[in-house]
Amino acid sequence: MFYLLHGEDEFTSREQLKKLRQQGDFQFNQDRFNGAEVDLKTILLAADTLPFLTDQRLVVVEGLPKKKRGAGQDKAASAEPAASTTESVGTTKGGKARKGKKSAKSNVLTRAGFEKELAEYVALMPESTVLILLLDEALEASNPLVKAAEQHGKVIQCALPKGAALESWINKRAKSINVKITGEATKLLADFMGNNLRLLANELDKLATYVGKDATISAEDVRQLSAQVQEARIFDLTDALAQRNRKQALNILHDLLSDGEPPLKLISTITTQVRTLLLVKELAQKGMRSAQVVSTLGIAPFVAEKSLRQVGNFTPAQLESTYRQLLETDAALKRSRLTPEMALDLLVVQFGA
């Protein structure tokens, strides 16, 4: 049986993999390979091995070799591995080992050849083998691996839900962990956390533990317990400040305070966000895009996207001045020189000046 799990929704793909593992009695007959690093011959040898003391063997392959830039180069490379292997026969032991490694490396780097040979093997695979290919990318319908899975197994494509589909996913997830969730709470999670399903699943698990089995998660529960939602709400505050919309910023600020958000925590979070804006501003001036900013700073994608939109409203000097002002406000609050409400109101009025 051949299963192809593909698509950008890595969380659902791995949940599907977990279910497939639980369905079979594999015991110690399990092999896992990184398709970008392991030579195809090694994977096929494992798949050809008969199981010991059970009826099935499980072979999981995660990822594929990286694509080459030129399609012609890829096709040429796919025809070379057999010749490279033949050349190594009859050489010295050391030479054979070196050429063998070179041949394996060439095989791994050949994406088209890897896909074609693996797809052809699926039809000849022992009935006792369950082969699962897990990819964090969507393959085209014309791909030989998709066709092989349609003929000899199953294709499971996992796409990230959006809009109403995302809210539906949250409701179903809540039901699966024995809790209910209000429409407002669902919308809060969807709006502020997006379709990062792993993060959403963790938040729902935490909220379910808090409210208890068969209870209902409310919007108030989400506001109180979800740090990501609170951070996103504070991002709305800095968004209003970045647009010089002081009236809206003051409204959001007072809403956060009335919800019980501690002033010192608000200052700390805004300070962190302004520091992030400073770093993102520097990277943006170097021409970096959202994905590169995420990788460089280790921040969440929605934070990077928000920050990249906001930095255009400030010069580096304004951000540095605001950062120093935040530190001074924090110090003044700790010394009780100002009431929290007055300190934060002054901060909003003077922000980015």
C-alpha positions, 0 to 999 in steps of 0.5 A, a space after each residue: 500500500 502506498 500513501 502520498 501525504 502532500 500539501 502545505 498543511 504540515 500539521 494535518 499531514 503529520 496527524 494523518 501519518 500518526 493515524 496510519 501508524 496506529 492502524 497497522 501492526 508494525 512493531 519493530 518493522 519500521 524505517 524512516 528516511 529523509 528523502 532529501 538526504 538518503 539515496 533511493 537505493 537504500 529506501 527501496 532495499 528497506 521497502 523490499 525487506 520482509 517483516 519479522 514476526 508481523 504481517 507488515 513493514 512500514 517505510 516512511 519517507 519525508 521530503 524529496 531531493 531539491 529541484 534543480 534549476 534546469 529541467 534539462 540538467 535534471 533529466 541528464 542527471 537522472 540518466 547518470 547514476 547507473 553509469 556511475 555505479 558501473 564505473 566504480 566496479 573493479 577499482 580499489 577499495 578506497 576508490 570504490 567507497 569514494 565513487 559510491 558516495 559520489 553516485 549516492 549523492 548524485 542520485 539524491 540530487 536528481 529530483 525527477 529521477 527520484 520521483 520516476 523511479 520511486 513511482 515505478 517501484 510502487 507497482 512492484 512493491 511487496 504486499 507486506 510493505 506500507 510505504 508513506 511519502 510525506 511532503 510539505 508541498 503540493 504536487 501537481 496532478 501530472 506528477 508520477 508519484 500522484 498517479 502511482 498513489 491513485 493507482 496503487 494506494 491513496 492520495 491525501 492532500 492537506 491544504 491550509 484552510 482559510 475563511 469559513 473553512 478555518 472556522 469550521 476546522 476550529 469547531 471540529 477540533 474543539 468537538 474532537 477534544 470534547 469541548 464546545 466553543 462559541 462563535 465569537 471565540 472561534 472568530 477571535 482565534 481565526 482572526 488573530 492566529 490565522 491558519 497556523 494549525 499547530 498553534 491553534 491546536 495547542 491553544 485549543 488543548 490549553 483552553 479545553 483543559 481550563 474549561 473542562 470536559 463538555 464545557 464551552 470555550 468563550 471569547 473571554 476565555 480566549 482573551 484571558 488565556 491566549 497570549 497570541 491573541 493578546 499580542 495580536 490585539 496589542 499589534 492593533 494598538 501599535 498599528 493605530 499608533 503607526 498610522 497616527 490614529 491616536 483616537 483609535 489607539 486610545 480606544 484600544 488601549 482603554 479596552 485592553 486596560 478594562 479587560 484587565 491587561 496589566 499596564 506593565 505587561 502592556 508596556 513590555 509587549 509594546 516595547 518588544 514590538 517596537 524593538 521588533 520593528 527596529 530589527 525588521 526596518 533594518 532587514 527591510 532596508 537590506 531588501 529582505 522579504 517576509 520569509 527571510 525576516 521570519 528565518 532571520 529573527 525567529 518570529 511568527 509569520 504574522 508578526 513579520 508581515 504586520 511589522 513589514 507593513 508598519 515600518 514604512 510609517 517610521 524612520 529609524 530615528 523615530 523608532 529609536 526615539 520611541 524605544 527609548 521613550 518606552 523604556 523611560 515610561 516603564 521606569 517611571 511606572 516602576 518608580 510610581 511617578 505616574 499613574 498607569 493610565 496617565 503614563 500610557 495615555 502620554 505614551 500614545 500622544 507622544 508615540 513616534 514624535 
